[in-house]
Amino acid sequence: MPDIPSMNILLLGSGGREHAFAFKLSQSPLCKNLFIAPGNAGTMLCGNNINIKPTDFSAIRQFVLNNKIDMVIPGPEDPLVNGIVDFFLQDDRLKNIPVIGPSHKGAQLEGSKDFAKRFLMQHRIPTARFATFTKDTLHNGLQFLHSLSPPYVLKADGLAAGKGVVISENLEDANNQLKQMLSGKFGEASQRVVIEEFLDGIELSVFVLTDGEHYVMLPAAKDYKRIGNGNTGLNTGGMGAVSPVPFAGDEFMQKVENRIVKPTVEGLKKEGIDYKGFIFIGLMNVADDPFVIEYNCRMGDPETETVFPRIKNDFVELFLFVANQKLNETKIITDPRYCSTVILASEGYPGSYETGHEITGLESVKDCIVFQAGVRFENGKRFTSGGRVMAVTAFGETISEATAKCYQGIDKINFKGKYCRTDIGNDLLTEIDAS
């Protein structure tokens, strides 16, 4: 790409994922000024936090114009599902400023489970059998559950902060869960519920960056959604991740690209959907065949905290290739080592938990990158401000070495109610032993 003047960049979001974005963006010589809205105590180490909500489009517009912003990068799904790309394209003063993400319609791949499943079926992409129900079709939903074998998978159609999926082990519980969901268990998100056939396999996350015409595949990762060791307890936004994934070798990933990635990108083009950004494909490996569980229209969290450190490319340059539809002119350069991340959470998460506890020991952490999430900075000190507080990330020649470094770092960090899973990556060690 020819010489480009350094840019003023606005990053939207406040989680560990956004700290990872800021960490990579700030390393680029093409980044002149980095602003994060609203950011957290970690992103302030990489740029300037500004007190604007990612969904306050009018305030974002004013800030972009006042500060001569050259590129906008939404981290979370909310601004994308709410149409920030369309908002920019429809404004004469904003339309030439690239926003790295899909249009409102493209973001429905995440915003509506029903839309995503219909897209998968339309483009013959492997996925589980499904049907969608509302309060008015509850009786049909109960009948559909009866036609399936346990366990039963129920998903809120809309956004539910990563917590809208229920897996029931028996029919009675599944019937009750369906009634609760359609009665408002997840608010508006579960006004419609998608019921899916259960796929028995092992999950992984695949990430694609597309300019709407071409695409590049990023490193795959495996995340851990349950709160407790051994994948027990409630679903969370994610308690850790590992990249690369041992069971996702070259042959399997070729299947993923041919059967899922290519038809997804081609399907978006065929439907005339404007999509310049990340596609997160949640997959199930069923006897070495990939099936799509879900799409997301952004990077995952905490997978980003393991995937981004492995990518050696200049991120600003990468996003310029996206904006100019020239992704075919670049390749992803990847660190071959394993990278693990372990989430430190507040005790009680994903239920009720306390915040405002002082965090100490960060300066003592070695051989790790600490991506801050639910952390606020006040009077020179850091305090907990969320359920998932930070992600502790480390490299290693093996999964064991990488995760051991994470836990060594975690031992030096202290705050009241500190909690983490202690088995991140252990199931993959069994996978390696078996292969």
N, C-alpha and C positions, 0 to 999 in steps of 0.2 A: 504494500500500500504506500502511496507517495507521502512525502512529508506532510504532517498534519499539525497545526498549532495545538498546544495543550488546551484541555477543555475544562469547563466548569460542569460538574456532574451532580445531580440530585438523586440520592438513593432513598427509597421509601421503606420504612419498617423499623422495628425496634427489637428484634429477637437475636438469638445466636447466629441464625442464618445471615442476618444483615451485618453482624460484626464480621462474619467470614467474607461477605461481599466487600465490605469496606476495607478489610485487611488486604485483599487482592487488588482492589481498585487503586488504593493509595500507593501501591508499589509501582504503578505504571508511570513512566515519564510523560505520558500523554495526559495525565490527570493534573490539572492546575489547582483547582479547588474542589474539595469533596464536601458536600452537605448531606446530612442524614436527617430525615424527618419521620418520627421524632428522635430516633436513635436511642442509645443507652450508655451506660458508663464505660462500655468497651469501645463503641463506635467513636466516642469523643477522642480516643487515642489515635484515630485514623483521619479525622476530619472535624467538621463543625456541626454539632447537633442543632436543629432548629425545632421549635415547638409548634409543629403542624401535624395534624392527623393525616395518615396516608389516604383517607377517603374524603378529605376536605379539598375538593378540586378547585374551588374558587380561590382559596388561600394558596394552593400550590401554583395556580396560574399566576397570581400576583408575584409570588416569590421567584418563579422562573423568569418572568419579564424583568423584575427589578434587579436580578443578579446575573442576567445574561447566561442562563443555564443552557448548555449545549446538548445535554442528554439526560433522560430520566430513566431510572431503573427501579421498577417496583419489585420489592422482595416478596411480600405476602400476596395471597390470592384476592383479598378484599378489594383493593383498588382496581384490579383487573376484571373481576366479576362485575364490579359496579361501572365498568366502562371507561376507564381513564384513557385508553388508547383512542377510543371514539371521540372523547371530549377534546383531546388535542387535535385530532384530524379535522374536526368540525370548526376549529377556531383559526381564523386567518393569521393570527399572530403566533400561534403555537404549532401549526400543522407541519412545519419543516423541522421541528425539534424531535428527534427520534425518541420513542418510548419503547424500551425493550420488553415486549410482552404481547400477548394476543389481544385482538378486539374482544368486545363484550361477547359476541357469538362464539368465538374461539374459546374464551374462558369458561363457556358452559360445559366444556369437557370436564371441568372440576365443579362448576357451580350447580350442575344437575346430573345426578347419577343416571337418571332416566335418559337424558340427552346422550350421555357417554355410551350407555349400553346400546342405544339405537344406532349410534354412529358405528360402534363395533360390529353390530350385526349387518348394517348396510354395506360395510366394506370388507366383510368376511374375515374379520380379525378374531382369532381364537379367544373365547371368553366363556364364562359359565352361563348355563340356561337361567333365564330370569323372567320376572313379570313385575309390573308396577301397580300399586293400589292406593286408593284414597279412602277417606272415611266412608264415602258413599259405596265403595266396592269392598268393604271389609269382609263381607261374607265370601266373596270370590277369593280374597287373600287367604282366608282360613282354609278354603278348599285347596288352594295352590300349595300351601304348606303341607297339607295332608298327602299331596302327591309326591312330596320329596322324602328323602331319607335323612336322618339326623347326621351331624349337626345342621342347624338351620342358620342361614346368614340373612340378616335384615339390615338395610342401610337407609338412613334418612336421605331423601333425594337432594336436599340443599346442603349448604355449608354448616358444619357443626363443630368447627375447631378441632377436627381430627377425632372426635368422640362419638360420631353418629353411627357407628357400626356395632351391631349386637350379634353375638353368636350364641345361639341357644342349643343346649345339648339334648333337649327333649321337646316333644310336640306341645305339651301343655305350657311350658315356659315360652315357647315361640309364639303360641297363640296370645298369651298375656302380653308379651313384648310388642307384638303388632298392634294390639288394642291401645297400649300405653303410648306408643309412638304416634299413632294416628290421632290420639287425644291430646298431643302437645308435649310429649316427653322431651323433645328437642326443639320446641317452639315451632316457628314457621318452617324450619328445615325438614321436619318430618310430617308436613301436611300430605306429602306423598312418600311412600315407602317402597323401595325396590327389594324384592325377595330374590335371592340367588341360590342356585344349587351350590353346595359346598365342594370346594376343590381341595383334595388331599395332597399336599406337597409342601415345598419350602419356599418362602417369599424372598424376593429381592426387588430392588429399586433400580430402574434403568433411566438414564437422563439423556435427553436429546436437546440440542440447540439448533433451531431452524431459522432461516431467513425468509421462509415462505416458499422458497424454490429449492434450496439445497439444505443439507443438514450435516451436523457432526455429532458423533456419539461421545458422551463423556464417560468417565469411569463409573462402573456400576457399584452399588453398595447394598448392604443388608442392614436394616434397622430393627430395633427391638421396641415394640409398642406397649407391651404390658408393663405394669408398675413393678411386679415382683419377679424375683429370680425364677428361672424355669418357665418363663412366659406365663406367669400366674397373675391373677388380680385384674384390676380395671385397665381398660385401654387408656393410653396417654397420647400426648403429641409426639412421643418418642423418647426413649431412655438411653439410647446409645446406637452406635453404628460401626460397621467395619467395611473397608474397601481395600483391595478388590475382594470379590466373592469367590471362594475356591471352587464351588460347584458350577460357576458360570464361566466355563472355559471357552476356547475359540469356537468349538463346534456348536455349543449351546447358544453363544452370542450371535453366531451366524444365523441360526434359526430365528432368534429374536429380531434381528435386522430385516431378514427376508419376509417373515410372516407378520411382523407387528410394526416395526419402525417405518419401513418403506410404505406399506399401505396406509399408515396413519398420516404421514406427510402428504402422500398422493390424495388421500381422502379429503384432507383439508383443502387442497388445491381444487379438486373436482367440485366441492361444495362452495367454492368462492369465498372461503373463510380467510380473513386477513390474520395471519399468525406469524409474528416475528419475535420469537422468544423461546423459553424453555418448555419442554414437554416432559413431565415426570410420569413414567409408566410403571405402575405397581404391578409386578408379575408374580405368578405362582409357577414354580417348576414342578410339573407333574410328570414323573417318570421320564425326565429329560425333554419334555415338551413344554414350551412357554404358553401360558394363558394370561390374559389381562384381567387383573382384579379391579384396577381403577386408573384413571388419568388425573393428574394435577397440572395446573397451568403455570407452575412456578417450580423452583427448586424445593426439595424436601428439607425438613429440619428434624432430626440432626444429621441427615446424610450429607448436607452441604459442608458440614464441618469436617468430614472425612474426604469428600470428593474434591473440593476446591484446593486444599493444600497439595494434592497430588498433581494438579494441573499447572504446568510450567509456563503456559502462554501468558502474554500481556493481555489482561482482561479488557482494558479499554479498546485495544486494537481488535480483540475478538468481537466486541459489541459493535464496533464500526463495520466490520465485515457483515454482521447481521443487518445493520441499518441500511447498508448499501447493496444488499443481496449478493454478496460476494464470498459467502462461506466456502464455496468450492475452491477458493484460492488459499485456504489455510488448512492445517491439520492440528489436531490436539496432541500436545506433547505431555506425556504422563510420567511421573515418578513411579518406578516399578515396585517400590516398597509397599508394605502394608501400612495402612493408616487406620487407627481406631479412635473413637471418641466415646466418652462416658459422660452422661448428664448428671450433674449435681442438682438435686431438687429440694424443695422445701417439704418438710415432714407433713404428711396429710394429702399432698398432691396425688391424684387429680381431683380429690375432694377439697374440703376446706383446709386452709393452711394459714399460718401467720406470716407477715412480712415485717420489714423494718429491723431485721437483725443484722448487726455489723459483721462484715466479712473480713477476715484477716488471713495472712499467710500467702497471699498471691505473689508477693515479691520473692518468696522462697522457692517457687515452682521452677524446676529446671527440666530441660528436654521435652517440654510440652508447649503447645499453644493453647491459651485459655480464651475461649470465645464467650463473652459475657452476654447474658440474655435478660433475666429478671434481676437486674442490678441497677441501682441508682447511686449517683455520686453527690455527696453533700459535705461541705466543710472539710474537704480533703480525705473523707472516708467513704467506703462503699458499703451499701446496705442491700439486703434482699428486697425485691419488689415484685416477685412473681413466683409461679409454681416451679417452672424450670429455670434455675438460677444461672447456670453456666455449663458449657461443654468443654471438657478437658480432652485435648487431642494430642496424639503422639504417633511417630513413625517407628517402624521396626522391620527387621528382615523377616520376621514371622508374626503371626497374629498374637501369639503369646508374648513376644517381646514388646509389641506396640501397646497392648492392653496393660501389661505390667507397668510400663512407664506412665500410662494414664493413672493407674491406681497409686503409684508412688507420688505423683503430683497431687492427687486428691487428698492423700494423707496429710499434706502440708497446708491445705485450705480448711478454714474453720468458720462455721457460723452455727447458731442455735438451730437444731432440727435438720442438720445436713443429712441428706439421704441419697444413696445411689444403688443401682443394681451392681452386684459383685460378680456377675457371670457373663458379661458382654463378650461375645466371640467364642464362648466355650462350646456351643453346639457346632461351630464351624471346625473346631479342632477334631471333634468326633467325625465330621464329614471328611476331613483330610486323612484321618487314620483309616477310614473305611475305603478310601480310593486307592 
